[in-house]
């Protein structure tokens, strides 16, 4: 079934590499110490959040170091360089740290007179949300960014690494970071930080978007907090429409990648998610963009954009933008292309590959990807090609003739 196939591909892309490699390391006898270090991430973070005598003066640098270590490990699986702890990581510790991070984020957003008033953290979050809606500005921007980054990495670590060791329990120990009211607060901040073209604000927006992805990822069948958070994000907060508005005003591939990843998550894991994403529309008038020019990929004429047209236009722009595709190691354009193609595969976008009356821009993009040289030196190009080929399963037979005519298969 196309929906199941898309979901399985999504799961494989995001979740299997870490556990699989850890098992392979176990076979060689080299994983025990590494796995100990990996689980020790939570213990180390707990020690940082338990304030030292000098308070926040040394807290933020320590958090930055912790975040750098986690991101480096999850990106490359290199052994983390963190201090050892003799304490065993467990679900109670994960739950405690989740509450601590939640509280720290609230203190960074709210004013001093509204935090530490309510014993219930959900009630406190509602108060901070109300305050932010009245005055949309975080009181401690630098603190909020680092605590948000910490929360995002902690969620990712739990889903990709810790869950296999700690086991699935209901509710999950990270449930406080998945509460709908916290999700709404972060969405409101995302709306504000992406209004103006600013590198720091766009990086904040990217981290919020990634947080939303991990907080709403349904990691196991009984993961109701994630399921409820995803439903609230998509249906109540209208995240697909918000994503289109943000995409309309950005040429930042990492931010665009994080937003498309969220919508891909909704398409593949939420009942009715594909319909919600595909039905979202936004009017596009280049003369009245949120910024001076709007995004470089938007059509020059006034039109209505939806998920398909936005992604097709963006991919076409990405493939011909400078520097030449796919760019350096930190360039996220190839990942963005893969994410878009994966979403199209899940919604059977290959059916638009029809030379007579299909999507000409999508056909041209697929042809361009397949014509990239097969030098084998860049795995990103290989992944782009695999993703493009997956669309051919739903394409019309005449599209094969089109590809031959375009020189996509010279041999």
C-alpha positions in Angstrom: 0.0 0.0 0.0 1.5 3.4 -0.9 0.8 4.9 2.5 2.4 2.0 4.3 5.4 2.0 1.9 5.9 5.8 2.5 5.7 5.3 6.3 8.2 2.4 6.3 10.6 4.4 4.2 10.2 7.3 6.6 10.9 5.1 9.6 13.9 3.6 8.0 15.4 7.0 7.0 15.1 8.5 10.5 15.1 5.8 13.1 17.0 2.6 12.1 20.6 3.7 11.6 21.5 4.3 15.2 20.1 1.0 16.8 21.3 -1.1 13.8 24.9 0.3 14.1 24.9 -0.2 17.9 23.9 -3.8 17.4 26.7 -4.2 14.8 29.2 -2.7 17.3 28.0 -5.1 19.9 29.0 -8.0 17.6 32.5 -6.7 17.5 32.6 -6.2 21.3 33.1 -2.4 20.9 29.6 -1.2 21.8 29.4 -1.7 25.5 31.4 1.3 26.5 30.0 3.4 23.6 26.5 2.5 24.6 27.3 3.4 28.2 28.4 6.8 27.0 25.4 7.3 24.9 23.0 6.5 27.8 25.1 8.8 29.9 24.0 11.8 27.9 20.9 12.1 30.2 23.0 11.8 33.4 25.3 14.5 32.2 22.5 16.8 31.3 20.8 16.2 34.6 24.0 17.2 36.4 24.2 20.4 34.3 20.6 21.4 35.1 21.2 20.8 38.8 22.5 24.4 39.2 26.1 24.9 40.3 26.8 27.6 42.9 27.6 30.2 40.2 24.2 29.7 38.6 23.5 30.5 35.0 26.9 32.1 34.5 28.3 28.7 33.7 25.0 26.9 32.8 24.7 28.2 29.2 28.3 27.3 28.1 27.8 23.8 29.6 24.6 23.4 27.7 26.2 24.5 24.5 28.9 21.9 25.0 26.3 19.2 25.7 24.3 20.1 22.6 27.4 20.1 20.5 28.4 16.6 21.7 24.9 15.2 21.2 24.5 16.7 17.7 28.0 15.5 16.7 27.2 12.0 17.9 23.8 11.7 16.3 25.2 13.1 13.0 28.3 10.9 12.8 28.1 8.3 15.5 31.5 9.3 16.8 32.2 8.4 20.5 31.0 11.3 22.7 33.6 13.1 24.9 31.5 13.6 28.1 32.3 12.8 31.7 31.3 9.4 32.9 28.6 9.0 35.5 28.0 6.0 37.7 24.2 6.6 37.9 22.0 4.4 35.7 19.8 6.2 33.2 16.1 5.3 33.6 12.7 6.5 32.7 12.3 8.4 36.0 15.5 10.4 35.2 14.2 11.1 31.7 10.9 12.4 33.1 12.7 14.6 35.7 14.9 16.1 33.0 12.0 16.7 30.7 10.2 18.7 33.4 13.4 20.7 34.2 13.9 21.6 30.6 10.2 22.6 30.2 10.5 24.8 33.3 13.7 26.5 32.0 12.1 27.3 28.7 9.2 28.9 30.4 11.5 31.0 32.6 13.3 32.2 29.4 10.1 33.2 27.7 8.0 34.6 30.5 8.8 37.5 32.8 10.1 37.1 36.3 6.7 37.9 37.9 4.8 35.1 36.0 7.1 32.2 36.6 7.4 30.1 39.7 3.8 31.1 40.7 2.0 28.0 39.7 2.7 24.5 41.0 1.2 22.9 37.9 3.6 23.3 34.9 0.7 23.1 32.4 -1.1 26.0 34.1 2.2 27.9 34.2 2.7 27.2 30.5 -0.8 28.6 29.7 0.1 31.8 31.6 3.3 32.2 29.7 1.5 31.6 26.4 -1.1 34.2 27.3 1.6 36.7 28.2 3.5 36.0 25.0 0.4 36.5 22.9 0.0 39.9 24.5 3.7 40.8 24.1 5.3 38.5 21.5 8.9 38.6 22.7 11.0 36.2 24.9 12.4 37.9 28.0 15.7 36.0 27.7 16.3 35.2 24.0 19.8 33.7 24.4 18.7 31.5 27.3 15.6 30.4 25.4 17.5 29.4 22.3 19.9 27.2 24.2 17.2 25.5 26.3 15.1 25.0 23.2 18.1 23.4 21.5 18.6 21.2 24.5 15.0 20.1 24.5 15.1 19.3 20.8 18.3 17.3 21.2 17.0 15.5 24.3 13.8 14.4 22.4 15.9 13.2 19.5 18.2 11.3 21.8 15.3 9.7 23.5 13.6 8.6 20.3 16.6 7.5 18.4 18.8 6.0 21.1 17.3 5.6 24.6 13.9 4.2 23.7 15.3 0.9 22.6 17.2 0.5 25.9 14.6 1.9 28.3 11.6 0.3 26.7 8.1 1.8 25.8 6.0 3.0 28.7 2.7 4.9 28.7 2.8 7.8 29.2 6.3 8.3 27.8 8.7 10.1 30.2 9.0 12.9 27.7 5.3 13.6 27.8 5.6 17.0 29.4 7.6 18.2 26.4 4.7 17.0 24.2 1.9 18.9 25.9 -0.4 20.8 23.4 0.0 24.1 25.3 3.8 24.0 25.0 3.4 23.0 21.3 1.2 26.1 20.8 3.6 28.4 22.6 6.5 27.3 20.4 4.3 27.6 17.3 3.5 31.3 18.3 7.2 32.0 18.7 7.9 30.3 15.4 5.5 32.7 13.7 7.3 35.7 15.1 10.9 34.7 14.6 10.4 34.0 10.9 8.7 37.3 10.0 12.0 39.1 9.3 15.1 37.9 7.4 17.6 37.4 10.1 20.1 34.5 10.4 19.8 34.0 14.1 16.0 34.2 14.0 15.9 31.7 11.2 18.1 29.4 13.2 15.8 29.7 16.1 12.9 28.9 13.8 14.7 25.8 12.5 15.3 24.5 16.0 11.6 25.1 16.9 10.5 23.3 13.8 12.8 20.3 14.6 11.5 20.3 18.2 8.0 20.0 16.8 9.0 17.2 14.6 10.5 15.1 17.5 7.8 16.0 19.9 5.1 14.8 17.5 6.9 11.8 16.2 4.8 8.7 17.1 7.7 6.4 18.2 5.5 3.4 19.1 1.8 2.4 18.7 0.7 3.5 22.2 2.5 6.8 22.1 -0.7 8.8 22.7 1.0 12.1 23.8 2.8 12.3 20.5 -0.3 11.4 18.5 -2.4 14.0 20.3 0.3 16.6 19.9 0.6 16.0 16.2 -3.2 16.2 15.7 -3.3 19.4 17.7 -0.4 20.8 15.7 -1.9 20.0 12.3 -5.6 20.5 12.8 -5.9 23.1 15.6 -2.8 25.2 15.0 -3.1 24.8 11.2 0.7 24.1 10.9 0.5 23.2 7.2 -0.8 26.7 6.4 1.8 28.3 8.7 4.6 26.3 7.0 3.5 27.5 3.6 3.5 31.1 4.8 7.0 30.7 6.2 8.3 28.9 3.1 6.9 31.8 1.0 9.3 34.1 2.7 12.5 32.1 3.1 15.4 30.9 1.0 16.9 29.1 3.9 17.3 25.4 3.0 17.8 24.1 6.7 14.6 25.9 7.8 12.7 24.7 4.8 13.9 21.2 5.3 12.7 21.2 8.9 9.2 22.4 7.9 8.9 19.9 5.0 10.0 17.1 7.5 7.1 18.1 9.8 4.6 17.9 7.0 6.1 14.6 5.8 5.6 13.3 9.4 1.9 14.3 9.3 1.4 12.7 5.9 3.0 9.3 6.8 1.9 8.9 10.5 -1.3 10.8 11.1 -4.7 9.6 10.2 -6.0 12.2 7.8 -2.6 13.9 7.8 -2.1 13.7 4.1 -5.5 15.3 3.4 -4.8 18.1 5.9 -1.4 18.9 4.3 -2.6 18.7 0.7 -5.7 20.8 1.4 -3.7 23.7 2.9 -3.5 26.7 0.5 -2.1 30.2 0.7 -2.4 33.1 -1.7 1.0 34.2 -3.2 1.4 37.7 -4.4 5.1 38.5 -5.0 4.3 42.2 -4.9 3.1 41.9 -1.3 5.5 39.5 0.2 6.3 39.4 3.9 9.8 40.6 3.1 11.1 42.9 0.4 11.4 40.2 -2.3 9.9 37.1 -0.8 11.6 33.7 -1.5 13.5 33.4 -4.7 11.6 30.3 -5.7 8.1 31.7 -5.6 6.3 32.2 -9.0 6.6 35.6 -10.5 2.8 35.9 -11.0 0.0 36.0 -8.4 -1.2 32.5 -7.7 -2.4 30.1 -5.0 0.2 27.8 -3.5 -0.4 24.4 -2.0 2.0 21.8 -0.7 2.6 20.2 -4.1 3.2 23.5 -6.0 5.3 25.0 -3.3 7.6 21.9 -3.0 7.9 21.5 -6.8 8.8 25.2 -7.3 11.3 25.1 -4.4 13.0 21.9 -5.7 13.3 23.4 -9.1 15.0 26.5 -7.6 17.2 24.4 -5.3 18.6 22.3 -8.2 19.7 25.4 -10.2 20.7 27.8 -7.3 24.3 28.8 -6.5 26.7 27.4 -5.5 26.3 24.5 -7.8 24.2 21.6 -6.4 24.7 19.8 -4.0 27.3 22.2 -2.5 29.6 21.7 0.5 29.2 19.2 3.3 27.0 21.5 5.4 24.8 22.4 2.5 21.3 21.1 3.2 19.8 21.4 -0.3 20.3 17.8 -1.2 18.5 16.7 2.0 15.7 19.1 1.2 15.3 17.5 -2.3 15.3 14.0 -0.7 12.7 15.1 1.8 10.4 16.6 -0.9 10.7 13.5 -3.1 10.0 11.2 -0.1 6.8 13.2 0.6 5.8 13.0 -3.0 6.4 9.2 -2.9 4.1 9.0 0.1 1.3 10.9 -1.7 1.9 9.1 -5.0 3.3 12.2 -6.6 4.7 10.1 -9.4 1.3 10.1 -11.0 2.0 13.7 -12.1 4.9 12.4 -14.2 2.9 12.4 -17.4 4.4 14.2 -20.4 1.1 15.1 -22.0 -0.6 17.0 -19.2 1.5 16.3 -16.1 3.6 18.6 -13.9 6.3 19.9 -16.2 8.5 21.4 -13.4 8.4 18.1 -11.5 9.3 16.2 -14.6 12.2 18.5 -15.4 13.5 18.2 -11.8 13.4 14.4 -11.8 15.2 14.4 -15.2 17.9 16.9 -13.8 18.5 14.6 -10.8 18.8 11.5 -12.9 21.4 13.2 -15.1 23.8 14.0 -12.3 27.1 12.1 -12.9 27.4 8.7 -11.3 30.9 9.3 -9.9 30.1 7.6 -6.6 31.9 10.2 -4.6 28.9 11.9 -3.1 26.3 9.7 -1.3 23.9 12.7 -1.3 23.5 12.5 -5.1 23.0 8.8 -4.9 20.2 9.3 -2.3 18.6 12.0 -4.5 18.6 9.6 -7.4 17.1 6.7 -5.4 14.4 9.1 -4.2 13.7 10.2 -7.8 13.6 6.7 -9.1 11.0 5.7 -6.4 8.5 8.2 -8.1 8.8 6.2 -11.4 6.7 3.4 -9.9 3.6 5.6 -10.2 4.6 7.4 -13.4 3.0 7.0 -16.8 4.9 4.7 -19.2 5.4 7.7 -21.6 7.5 9.3 -18.9 10.2 6.7 -19.5 10.4 7.8 -23.2 10.7 11.4 -22.0 13.6 10.4 -19.7 15.4 8.7 -22.6 14.8 11.7 -24.9 16.3 13.9 -22.2 19.4 11.8 -22.0 18.9 10.6 -18.5 20.1 7.0 -19.4 22.9 7.5 -21.9 24.2 4.0 -21.5 
